[in-house]
Amino acid sequence: TRERSTEFSPCRLLSTFKMFQKPFRVKSKTVIRGSDRRKLRSDVGKALPTLTEEQLFELVPNKEDMSTMKIYTHAGKNATVYCLGQNPVFFEMDKNVFPTVYTLWRLPDLLPCLTTWPPVLKNLCGGADLMLPGVIAGEEGLPMIDRNSLCSISLLGNRAPVAVGRATMSSAQMEECGMKGKGVTVLHTYLDQLWEHGEQTPLPTLATHQPYPEGHAPDLDSAGTLSDGQTQDELGAQASAVVDDPPLENLVLDDDLGNEGDLCKDNDLDLKESEDGLEDGPGCGDGETAKEEEEDDDEISPMDQMDGLLYQCFLHAMKTNMKKSDLPLLTSKLLRGHMQPCCPAEKSLDLKKSSYKKLTKFLQAMQARGLIQVKELSKGVESIVEVNRGHEELKNFEVPEVELPAVEDSDPSTGAGPTYQPPEITEMYSVTGHLAQLFRTAGIHKGHALSAQQVREFLTQYVRENELSDSSNKRLVVVDPVLCDALRQKGENLTHLAWEDMFTRCCDKMSPCAQLTFPGQPPVLKKGKLEPVDVQVQQRSGNKKVTLIYNLEGFGISPDTFAHLMQLRVQASTSVTPAVNRKAGVQVMVQGNQVQTVAKLLIDEMKLPKKYVQGIEKAGKKKR
């Protein structure tokens, strides 16, 4: 077996997505204050102790424009970026400060630097870490590097760093490993999204005193350090290709391994790495670690998941339930009326959990993709006026089989959604002890509930049986002792009563109650006066308003289901809590003044009688 060649072998590269490999979201950008400059200068001095005071003031000047950006990366990390002018010069993550390539180009000797071969650049830009077989040691050996310390990476023939990262082991350990395994965990590279956020300065060419290894003369025909005439755009495109489709089995490049190389072609990496001793020594290429890192990188943040769900439902709505006759469509109706029905049953669309935060920004992104056209047809009111049905993304979108959200329930007791069937409500009157003697003549006892019609029929029958109708005036009833004891007021000498007065007095002396009859269920008798659904609008801190809904359960409507329906309708947060300052029951709270939507849902869709909904007059006026 021939020995492994010591000539150029562009390292076994680990496919890991770096922090700035994909676009990040800028949460805020503010001008940095004087006190913040001093703090940043102090933090940079602690992180990079080799900097002189003059260099610190050069990197963090007192008078030049500086700003700070709070960003959220695609990997779910929060970071702070400090910019000098337009160029990012430092970024901070987990209370650690790191220089960018823009800073390293100004001070190339700021960090210990490892040199690698120019063709490795496209792999570094594509999200790979630097592996030790690709590191070129100088005549004096490797620079002094401590484990977990910051270091930079440059290309042979050019001293300008192309990446910054953390060393996985010290330089002594690298040599003890036989230059095998991962050497640097790359954090930021030339051509990544952080570099693109600046002025996108091309890689400068800085002279180096490191000689080329024997047998590897520089290619004078190539443009700088980009071999084979690669342009900057071509390199960026190749880097993107690595990001979009990173097949692990193809990450072992032609290493001139002789017979061992055949094993790489057969993708039998684990066995050969074990035979070659790649797992010897600390950090020298652990296959299980690589697998764990790959699995971690495959995890999608909740924000990215919501972005993907919104985009899926948008394409689904555009392709299925958005008709030409619907255009122009008010943008306010898109989410609730078209996208939400396309959402899987177990999920819910929530713009606040996405990177867009607002519907306006989401629509701007869709318009930038060329999918729709949004115009302001009237002042302050935007509408979707056109859908690009010939767009490739829309044409290639395959409509999934989506089960509508389970917001409807055929069980009347849960009262969920438009399929809710309101109960038949009958106002009843319960016999009290004061009227017990009167009703006992018909076998009706105390506590028995009668409707108004039944009370009228009983009194009519009682008058006829006892011949109490006044012969001289048919509109009057002669009051006998039983009627007198039951209906007279205190101290009143009662001899005659009008028919209607008799009915009214009898009902007033009975206890009010209500009978609710749901379809297919036995009647339910509720004692006391039936309280209506109470809708209130309350002012909270500042100009914030909330809508509170009480007594839904009194009409068989589930508060939890109603809260979910309101959340879908108005796209606002809701909650169900015990009712405050009330003896029992719960309250549904919805952000904002949502009285109009509550009234529409209860009266127009659930068909609850209007007299049983209280407070709908507090609805805000519609904006013209």
C-alpha positions as CSV (number, residue, x, y, z in Angstrom):
1,T,0.0,0.0,0.0
2,R,1.5,3.3,-1.0
3,E,1.7,6.2,1.5
4,R,-0.9,9.0,1.6
5,S,0.3,11.8,-0.7
6,T,1.3,15.1,1.1
7,E,0.3,17.1,-1.9
8,F,-2.8,19.3,-2.2
9,S,-5.9,17.4,-1.0
10,P,-8.8,19.9,-0.4
11,C,-9.8,18.3,2.9
12,R,-12.8,16.3,3.9
13,L,-15.4,19.0,4.4
14,L,-18.2,18.9,6.9
15,S,-21.6,20.1,5.6
16,T,-22.9,22.5,8.2
17,F,-24.9,25.6,7.6
18,K,-23.3,28.6,9.1
19,M,-24.9,31.5,10.9
20,F,-24.8,33.9,7.9
21,Q,-25.2,31.3,5.2
22,K,-28.8,32.3,4.5
23,P,-30.5,35.7,4.7
24,F,-31.1,37.0,8.2
25,R,-33.8,39.3,9.4
26,V,-32.9,42.8,10.7
27,K,-35.0,43.4,13.8
28,S,-33.8,47.0,14.5
29,K,-31.0,49.3,13.3
30,T,-30.0,52.4,15.4
31,V,-27.2,54.9,15.5
32,I,-24.7,54.0,18.1
33,R,-24.2,56.4,21.0
34,G,-21.0,57.7,22.6
35,S,-21.4,55.5,25.7
36,D,-22.1,52.4,23.5
37,R,-19.0,53.2,21.4
38,R,-16.9,53.2,24.6
39,K,-18.4,49.9,25.7
40,L,-17.9,48.4,22.3
41,R,-14.2,49.6,22.3
42,S,-13.8,48.0,25.7
43,D,-15.4,44.7,24.6
44,V,-13.3,44.5,21.4
45,G,-10.1,45.2,23.4
46,K,-10.9,42.3,25.8
47,A,-11.7,39.9,22.9
48,L,-8.7,41.0,20.8
49,P,-5.9,41.9,23.3
50,T,-3.3,42.3,20.5
51,L,-5.0,45.5,19.4
52,T,-3.2,48.7,20.3
53,E,-5.1,51.7,21.5
54,E,-4.6,53.5,18.2
55,Q,-6.0,50.5,16.3
56,L,-9.0,50.3,18.6
57,F,-9.8,54.0,17.9
58,E,-9.3,53.2,14.2
59,L,-11.9,50.4,14.3
60,V,-14.3,52.1,16.6
61,P,-13.8,55.9,15.9
62,N,-15.5,58.6,17.9
63,K,-16.9,60.7,15.0
64,E,-17.5,58.5,12.0
65,D,-21.0,57.1,11.4
66,M,-21.6,53.8,13.3
67,S,-24.7,51.9,13.8
68,T,-25.8,48.7,15.6
69,M,-28.2,46.1,14.1
70,K,-30.2,43.5,16.1
71,I,-30.6,40.5,13.8
72,Y,-32.3,37.1,13.8
73,T,-30.5,34.4,11.8
74,H,-32.1,31.6,9.8
75,A,-30.7,29.2,12.5
76,G,-32.8,30.9,15.2
77,K,-29.9,32.8,16.7
78,N,-30.0,36.4,17.9
79,A,-26.9,38.5,17.2
80,T,-25.8,42.1,17.2
81,V,-23.9,43.5,14.2
82,Y,-21.8,46.7,14.5
83,C,-21.4,48.7,11.3
84,L,-18.8,51.4,10.4
85,G,-20.5,53.3,7.7
86,Q,-22.2,50.6,5.6
87,N,-19.7,47.8,6.4
88,P,-20.2,45.4,9.3
89,V,-17.0,45.4,11.3
90,F,-17.9,43.3,14.3
91,F,-20.7,40.9,15.3
92,E,-21.6,39.8,18.8
93,M,-23.2,36.5,19.7
94,D,-23.6,34.9,23.2
95,K,-21.6,37.9,24.6
96,N,-18.6,37.1,22.4
97,V,-17.3,39.7,19.9
98,F,-15.9,38.6,16.5
99,P,-14.3,40.6,13.7
100,T,-15.7,40.5,10.2
101,V,-13.6,40.0,7.0
102,Y,-13.9,43.8,6.4
103,T,-12.0,44.3,9.7
104,L,-9.5,41.6,8.9
105,W,-8.7,43.1,5.6
106,R,-7.7,46.3,7.4
107,L,-5.7,44.4,9.9
108,P,-4.8,41.1,8.3
109,D,-2.4,40.1,11.2
110,L,-5.1,40.7,13.9
111,L,-5.7,36.9,14.4
112,P,-3.5,33.9,13.9
113,C,-4.0,32.8,10.4
114,L,-4.2,29.3,8.8
115,T,-3.5,29.0,5.1
116,T,-5.4,26.7,2.7
117,W,-5.6,26.1,-1.0
118,P,-7.5,28.6,-3.2
119,P,-10.0,25.9,-4.5
120,V,-11.1,25.4,-0.9
121,L,-12.7,28.9,-0.9
122,K,-15.8,27.8,-2.7
123,N,-16.4,25.1,0.0
124,L,-15.9,27.5,2.8
125,C,-18.3,29.9,1.2
126,G,-20.7,27.0,0.8
127,G,-20.9,26.3,4.6
128,A,-18.1,23.9,5.2
129,D,-15.6,24.0,8.1
130,L,-11.9,23.8,7.5
131,M,-10.4,20.4,7.8
132,L,-6.7,19.9,8.7
133,P,-5.6,18.0,5.6
134,G,-6.3,21.2,3.6
135,V,-4.1,23.4,5.9
136,I,-0.7,24.4,4.5
137,A,2.0,24.8,7.1
138,G,4.7,27.4,6.5
139,E,8.5,27.0,6.8
140,E,8.2,27.8,10.5
141,G,5.2,25.4,11.0
142,L,1.8,26.4,12.1
143,P,1.1,29.7,13.9
144,M,0.6,29.6,17.7
145,I,-3.1,28.9,18.2
146,D,-4.9,27.9,21.4
147,R,-8.0,25.6,21.5
148,N,-11.3,27.5,21.1
149,S,-9.4,30.7,20.3
150,L,-10.3,32.9,17.3
151,C,-8.3,32.5,14.1
152,S,-8.6,33.5,10.5
153,I,-8.2,31.6,7.2
154,S,-6.4,32.9,4.1
155,L,-5.6,31.4,0.7
156,L,-2.2,30.5,-0.5
157,G,-0.6,33.5,-2.3
158,N,-2.9,36.1,-0.6
159,R,-2.6,37.3,3.0
160,A,-6.2,38.7,3.0
161,P,-8.4,36.5,5.2
162,V,-11.5,34.9,3.7
163,A,-13.0,33.5,6.9
164,V,-13.0,33.8,10.6
165,G,-13.7,31.0,13.1
166,R,-12.7,29.1,16.3
167,A,-10.0,26.6,16.4
168,T,-11.2,23.1,17.5
169,M,-7.7,22.3,18.9
170,S,-4.4,23.9,19.6
171,S,-1.7,24.0,17.0
172,A,0.3,21.4,19.0
173,Q,-2.7,19.1,19.0
174,M,-3.1,19.6,15.3
175,E,0.4,18.3,14.7
176,E,-0.1,15.4,17.1
177,C,-3.2,14.4,15.2
178,G,-1.2,14.1,12.0
179,M,-3.2,17.0,10.5
180,K,-6.4,15.0,10.4
181,G,-9.9,16.0,11.4
182,K,-11.6,19.4,11.7
183,G,-9.3,22.3,12.4
184,V,-11.6,25.4,12.4
185,T,-15.3,25.9,13.0
186,V,-16.1,28.6,10.5
187,L,-18.4,31.4,11.8
188,H,-18.3,34.0,8.9
189,T,-16.8,34.0,5.4
190,Y,-16.2,36.2,2.4
191,L,-19.3,36.2,0.1
192,D,-21.8,35.2,2.9
193,Q,-24.9,37.3,3.9
194,L,-23.0,39.4,6.4
195,W,-20.4,40.4,3.7
196,E,-23.3,41.1,1.3
197,H,-24.8,43.5,3.9
198,G,-21.8,45.7,3.5
199,E,-20.4,47.4,0.4
200,Q,-19.5,44.0,-1.1
201,T,-15.9,44.8,-1.6
202,P,-14.1,42.2,-3.7
203,L,-11.4,40.2,-2.0
204,P,-8.2,42.3,-1.9
205,T,-4.8,40.9,-2.8
206,L,-2.3,41.3,0.0
207,A,1.3,40.2,-0.5
208,T,2.5,37.2,1.5
209,H,5.9,35.9,2.3
210,Q,4.8,32.3,2.6
211,P,6.4,30.3,-0.3
212,Y,4.4,27.9,-2.5
213,P,5.0,24.2,-1.6
214,E,7.4,22.4,-3.9
215,G,5.8,21.5,-7.2
216,H,2.9,24.0,-6.8
217,A,3.9,27.2,-8.7
218,P,1.3,30.0,-8.8
219,D,-1.0,30.2,-11.8
220,L,-0.2,33.7,-13.1
221,D,-3.1,33.5,-15.6
222,S,-5.7,33.2,-13.0
223,A,-7.6,36.2,-11.6
224,G,-6.2,36.7,-8.1
225,T,-6.9,33.7,-5.9
226,L,-9.8,32.5,-7.9
227,S,-8.5,29.5,-9.9
228,D,-9.5,28.7,-13.4
229,G,-10.7,32.2,-14.1
230,Q,-13.6,32.1,-11.6
231,T,-15.4,35.3,-11.2
232,Q,-16.8,36.5,-7.9
233,D,-20.4,35.9,-9.2
234,E,-19.5,32.4,-10.3
235,L,-18.0,31.7,-6.9
236,G,-21.1,33.0,-5.1
237,A,-23.3,30.8,-7.3
238,Q,-21.3,27.7,-6.5
239,A,-21.5,28.5,-2.9
240,S,-25.3,28.8,-3.1
241,A,-25.4,25.5,-4.9
242,V,-23.5,23.8,-2.0
243,V,-26.0,25.3,0.4
244,D,-29.1,24.2,-1.5
245,D,-28.1,20.7,-2.0
246,P,-25.4,19.4,0.4
247,P,-25.0,15.7,-0.3
248,L,-22.8,14.3,2.5
249,E,-21.5,11.4,0.3
250,N,-20.0,13.9,-2.1
251,L,-18.1,16.0,0.5
252,V,-14.9,13.8,0.2
253,L,-12.9,15.3,-2.7
254,D,-10.3,13.5,-4.7
255,D,-7.6,13.1,-2.1
256,D,-5.1,11.0,-4.1
257,L,-5.5,8.3,-1.6
258,G,-4.6,5.5,-3.9
259,N,-6.5,2.3,-3.0
260,E,-8.1,4.2,-0.1
261,G,-9.7,6.5,-2.6
262,D,-11.7,3.7,-4.1
263,L,-13.4,3.3,-0.8
264,C,-14.4,7.0,-0.9
265,K,-16.0,6.4,-4.3
266,D,-18.1,3.6,-2.8
267,N,-19.2,6.0,0.0
268,D,-17.7,3.6,2.6
269,L,-16.4,6.5,4.6
270,D,-17.0,5.4,8.2
271,L,-15.0,2.1,7.8
272,K,-12.0,3.8,6.1
273,E,-11.9,6.7,8.5
274,S,-11.7,4.2,11.3
275,E,-8.9,2.3,9.6
276,D,-7.0,5.5,8.8
277,G,-7.2,6.6,12.4
278,L,-9.3,9.7,11.7
279,E,-11.0,9.2,15.0
280,D,-7.8,9.3,17.0
281,G,-7.0,12.3,19.1
282,P,-9.2,15.1,20.3
283,G,-11.6,16.6,17.7
284,C,-10.0,14.6,14.8
285,G,-13.1,14.0,12.7
286,D,-15.8,12.3,14.8
287,G,-18.4,10.7,12.4
288,E,-21.1,10.7,15.1
289,T,-20.4,14.4,15.9
290,A,-20.8,15.2,12.2
291,K,-24.1,13.3,12.1
292,E,-25.4,15.1,15.2
293,E,-24.4,18.5,13.7
294,E,-26.2,17.6,10.5
295,E,-29.3,16.7,12.4
296,D,-29.2,20.0,14.4
297,D,-28.8,22.0,11.3
298,D,-31.8,20.3,9.7
299,E,-34.1,21.6,12.5
300,I,-36.3,24.4,11.3
301,S,-37.1,27.3,13.7
302,P,-40.8,27.9,14.5
303,M,-40.6,31.2,12.7
304,D,-39.3,29.5,9.5
305,Q,-42.1,26.9,9.8
306,M,-44.7,29.6,10.0
307,D,-43.2,31.4,7.0
308,G,-43.4,28.2,5.0
309,L,-47.0,27.6,6.1
310,L,-48.0,31.1,5.1
311,Y,-46.4,30.7,1.7
312,Q,-48.0,27.2,1.2
313,C,-51.5,28.5,2.1
314,F,-51.0,31.6,-0.1
315,L,-50.1,29.5,-3.2
316,H,-53.0,27.1,-2.3
317,A,-55.4,30.0,-2.1
318,M,-54.2,31.6,-5.3
319,K,-54.5,28.3,-7.2
320,T,-57.9,27.1,-5.9
321,N,-60.2,29.6,-4.3
322,M,-59.1,32.9,-5.8
323,K,-61.3,33.6,-8.8
324,K,-61.0,36.4,-11.3
325,S,-64.4,37.6,-10.2
326,D,-62.9,38.1,-6.6
327,L,-60.6,40.8,-7.9
328,P,-59.9,43.4,-6.8
329,L,-59.8,41.9,-3.3
330,L,-59.3,43.9,-0.2
331,T,-56.0,42.7,1.4
332,S,-57.8,42.5,4.8
333,K,-59.9,39.7,3.5
334,L,-57.1,37.6,2.1
335,L,-55.9,35.9,5.3
336,R,-59.2,35.0,6.8
337,G,-61.3,34.5,3.8
338,H,-58.9,32.7,1.4
339,M,-55.7,31.5,3.2
340,Q,-57.1,30.2,6.4
341,P,-59.4,27.7,4.8
342,C,-56.3,26.2,3.0
343,C,-54.5,25.7,6.3
344,P,-54.2,22.1,7.7
345,A,-56.6,21.3,10.4
346,E,-54.0,20.8,13.1
347,K,-52.3,24.2,12.4
348,S,-53.3,27.8,12.5
349,L,-51.9,30.8,10.6
350,D,-50.4,33.5,12.9
351,L,-48.5,36.4,11.3
352,K,-47.1,37.4,14.6
353,K,-45.2,34.1,14.8
354,S,-43.7,34.6,11.3
355,S,-40.8,36.8,10.2
356,Y,-43.2,39.2,8.5
357,K,-45.2,40.1,11.6
358,K,-47.7,42.1,9.5
359,L,-49.9,41.3,6.5
360,T,-48.5,44.3,4.7
361,K,-44.9,43.0,4.7
362,F,-46.1,39.5,3.7
363,L,-47.9,40.9,0.7
364,Q,-44.9,43.1,-0.2
365,A,-42.8,39.9,-0.3
366,M,-45.3,38.1,-2.5
367,Q,-45.4,41.1,-4.8
368,A,-41.6,41.2,-5.0
369,R,-41.7,37.5,-6.1
370,G,-44.0,38.6,-8.9
371,L,-47.0,36.5,-7.7
372,I,-49.5,39.3,-7.2
373,Q,-49.9,43.0,-7.7
374,V,-51.2,45.2,-4.9
375,K,-52.5,48.7,-5.4
376,E,-54.0,51.4,-3.2
377,L,-57.4,51.9,-5.0
378,S,-58.6,54.4,-2.3
379,K,-56.8,56.3,0.3
380,G,-55.4,54.0,2.9
381,V,-57.1,50.9,1.5
382,E,-55.0,48.4,-0.5
383,S,-56.4,45.7,-2.7
384,I,-55.0,42.8,-4.7
385,V,-55.7,43.7,-8.3
386,E,-53.9,40.9,-10.2
387,V,-52.7,37.4,-9.7
388,N,-49.8,36.1,-12.0
389,R,-51.2,32.7,-12.8
390,G,-48.4,32.1,-15.2
391,H,-45.7,32.3,-12.5
392,E,-43.5,29.2,-12.3
393,E,-43.9,28.8,-8.6
394,L,-47.7,29.0,-8.9
395,K,-47.8,26.6,-11.9
396,N,-45.5,24.1,-10.2
397,F,-47.3,24.2,-6.9
398,E,-49.1,20.9,-6.1
399,V,-52.3,21.5,-4.2
400,P,-52.1,19.3,-1.0
401,E,-55.2,17.5,0.4
402,V,-56.1,19.8,3.2
403,E,-58.8,19.0,5.8
404,L,-60.6,22.2,6.9
405,P,-59.9,23.3,10.4
406,A,-62.1,21.7,13.0
407,V,-63.9,24.9,14.0
408,E,-67.3,23.5,13.4
409,D,-69.1,21.1,15.8
410,S,-72.4,19.5,15.3
411,D,-72.9,19.1,19.0
412,P,-75.2,22.0,20.0
413,S,-73.8,22.0,23.6
414,T,-70.4,23.1,22.3
415,G,-71.8,25.8,20.1
416,A,-68.9,25.8,17.7
417,G,-69.1,28.0,14.6
418,P,-71.8,28.5,12.0
419,T,-73.2,25.0,12.4
420,Y,-74.2,25.9,16.0
421,Q,-78.0,25.7,16.3
422,P,-79.4,28.1,18.8
423,P,-81.8,26.7,21.5
424,E,-85.5,27.4,21.4
425,I,-85.8,29.9,24.3
426,T,-89.2,30.0,26.2
427,E,-89.7,32.5,29.0
428,M,-91.3,30.7,31.9
429,Y,-92.8,31.6,35.2
430,S,-92.4,29.4,38.3
431,V,-95.2,29.1,40.9
432,T,-94.3,30.8,44.2
433,G,-95.7,30.0,47.7
434,H,-97.9,33.2,47.5
435,L,-99.7,31.7,44.5
436,A,-99.7,28.0,45.6
437,Q,-103.3,28.0,46.8
438,L,-104.5,29.5,43.5
439,F,-102.7,27.0,41.3
440,R,-103.4,24.1,43.6
441,T,-107.0,24.1,42.2
442,A,-105.6,22.8,38.9
443,G,-103.1,20.3,40.5
444,I,-100.1,22.7,39.9
445,H,-97.7,22.9,42.9
446,K,-95.1,25.3,44.1
447,G,-92.0,25.4,41.8
448,H,-93.8,24.2,38.7
449,A,-92.8,26.3,35.6
450,L,-95.4,27.6,33.2
451,S,-95.2,29.6,30.0
452,A,-97.1,32.9,29.7
453,Q,-99.6,31.2,27.5
454,Q,-100.1,28.4,30.0
455,V,-100.7,31.0,32.8
456,R,-103.2,32.8,30.6
457,E,-105.0,29.5,29.9
458,F,-105.1,28.6,33.6
459,L,-106.6,31.9,34.7
460,T,-109.2,31.8,31.9
461,Q,-110.2,28.3,32.9
462,Y,-110.4,29.3,36.6
463,V,-112.6,32.3,35.8
464,R,-115.0,30.2,33.7
465,E,-115.2,27.3,36.1
466,N,-116.0,29.7,39.0
467,E,-118.2,32.0,36.9
468,L,-116.3,35.1,37.9
469,S,-116.9,37.0,34.6
470,D,-118.7,40.3,35.4
471,S,-122.1,40.1,33.7
472,S,-122.4,43.9,33.3
473,N,-118.9,44.3,31.9
474,K,-117.3,41.4,30.1
475,R,-113.8,43.1,30.3
476,L,-113.8,42.8,34.1
477,V,-113.4,39.8,36.4
478,V,-115.0,39.5,39.8
479,V,-112.3,38.8,42.3
480,D,-113.1,35.9,44.7
481,P,-111.2,35.4,48.0
482,V,-108.6,33.0,46.4
483,L,-107.8,35.5,43.6
484,C,-107.9,38.4,46.1
485,D,-105.3,36.7,48.4
486,A,-103.1,35.8,45.4
487,L,-103.2,39.1,43.4
488,R,-104.0,42.0,45.7
489,Q,-101.4,44.5,46.7
490,K,-100.8,45.2,50.4
491,G,-103.7,47.1,51.9
492,E,-105.7,47.0,48.7
493,N,-109.4,46.4,48.7
494,L,-109.7,44.3,45.5
495,T,-113.2,43.5,44.1
496,H,-112.8,43.7,40.3
497,L,-109.8,43.3,37.8
498,A,-109.5,43.7,34.1
499,W,-108.5,40.6,32.2
500,E,-105.0,41.9,31.2
501,D,-104.4,43.4,34.7
502,M,-105.1,39.9,36.1
503,F,-102.6,38.2,33.8
504,T,-100.0,40.9,34.5
505,R,-100.4,40.7,38.3
506,C,-100.2,36.9,38.3
507,C,-97.0,36.8,36.2
508,D,-95.4,39.5,38.3
509,K,-95.9,37.5,41.4
510,M,-94.3,34.4,39.9
511,S,-90.6,33.7,39.7
512,P,-89.1,34.2,36.2
513,C,-87.2,31.3,34.6
514,A,-86.3,30.1,31.1
515,Q,-86.5,26.9,29.2
516,L,-83.8,26.2,26.6
517,T,-84.5,23.4,24.2
518,F,-81.6,22.3,22.0
519,P,-82.4,20.2,18.9
520,G,-82.4,16.6,19.8
521,Q,-82.0,17.2,23.5
522,P,-84.4,17.4,26.4
523,P,-85.4,20.9,27.6
524,V,-83.2,22.6,30.2
525,L,-84.9,24.8,32.8
526,K,-82.8,27.7,34.1
527,K,-84.1,29.4,37.2
528,G,-84.1,33.2,37.4
529,K,-84.0,35.7,34.6
530,L,-82.0,34.6,31.6
531,E,-78.9,36.8,31.4
532,P,-78.0,37.8,27.9
533,V,-74.5,37.4,26.4
534,D,-72.7,40.5,27.6
535,V,-70.2,42.2,25.3
536,Q,-68.0,44.9,26.8
537,V,-65.1,47.1,25.6
538,Q,-62.6,48.1,28.2
539,Q,-59.7,50.5,28.0
540,R,-56.3,49.1,29.2
541,S,-52.9,50.8,29.5
542,G,-52.4,53.6,27.0
543,N,-54.8,53.5,24.0
544,K,-55.2,49.7,24.1
545,K,-58.7,48.3,24.1
546,V,-60.0,44.7,24.7
547,T,-63.4,43.2,24.1
548,L,-64.8,41.0,26.8
549,I,-67.6,38.5,26.2
550,Y,-69.5,37.0,29.2
551,N,-72.2,34.3,29.6
552,L,-71.6,32.4,26.4
553,E,-72.0,29.1,28.3
554,G,-75.5,30.2,29.3
555,F,-76.6,29.6,25.7
556,G,-74.6,26.4,25.2
557,I,-71.7,28.1,23.4
558,S,-68.3,26.8,24.4
559,P,-66.1,29.8,25.4
560,D,-62.9,28.0,24.2
561,T,-64.4,27.3,20.8
562,F,-65.8,30.9,20.5
563,A,-62.3,32.3,21.4
564,H,-60.7,30.2,18.7
565,L,-63.3,31.4,16.1
566,M,-62.6,35.0,17.0
567,Q,-58.9,34.5,16.7
568,L,-59.4,33.2,13.2
569,R,-61.8,36.0,12.2
570,V,-59.9,39.0,13.5
571,Q,-56.3,37.6,13.6
572,A,-55.8,38.8,17.2
573,S,-54.9,37.1,20.4
574,T,-57.7,35.7,22.6
575,S,-57.9,34.2,26.1
576,V,-60.4,32.4,28.3
577,T,-60.2,33.2,32.0
578,P,-62.5,33.2,35.0
579,A,-64.9,36.1,34.9
580,V,-63.7,39.1,37.0
581,N,-66.1,40.7,39.5
582,R,-68.8,38.0,38.8
583,K,-70.1,35.2,40.9
584,A,-69.4,32.5,38.3
585,G,-68.6,31.8,34.7
586,V,-65.7,32.7,32.4
587,Q,-64.9,35.6,30.1
588,V,-63.5,35.6,26.6
589,M,-61.0,38.4,26.0
590,V,-60.1,39.5,22.5
591,Q,-57.6,42.2,21.7
592,G,-59.0,45.4,20.2
593,N,-62.6,46.6,19.8
594,Q,-64.2,43.6,18.1
595,V,-67.8,44.2,18.9
596,Q,-68.9,44.3,15.3
597,T,-67.4,40.8,14.6
598,V,-68.8,39.4,17.9
599,A,-72.3,40.7,16.9
600,K,-72.0,39.3,13.4
601,L,-70.9,35.9,14.6
602,L,-73.6,35.6,17.4
603,I,-76.6,37.2,15.6
604,D,-76.1,36.7,11.9
605,E,-74.3,33.3,11.9
606,M,-75.2,31.6,15.1
607,K,-78.8,33.0,14.9
608,L,-78.9,34.0,18.5
609,P,-81.9,36.3,19.1
610,K,-80.7,40.0,19.2
611,K,-82.4,40.6,22.5
612,Y,-80.1,38.1,24.2
613,V,-76.9,39.9,23.1
614,Q,-76.2,42.9,25.2
615,G,-73.6,45.7,24.4
616,I,-73.5,45.5,20.6
617,E,-74.2,49.2,20.5
618,K,-70.6,49.8,21.6
619,A,-69.3,48.7,18.2
620,G,-66.7,51.2,16.8
621,K,-67.7,53.1,13.7
622,K,-66.6,51.7,10.4
623,K,-63.7,53.5,8.7
624,R,-64.6,54.9,5.4
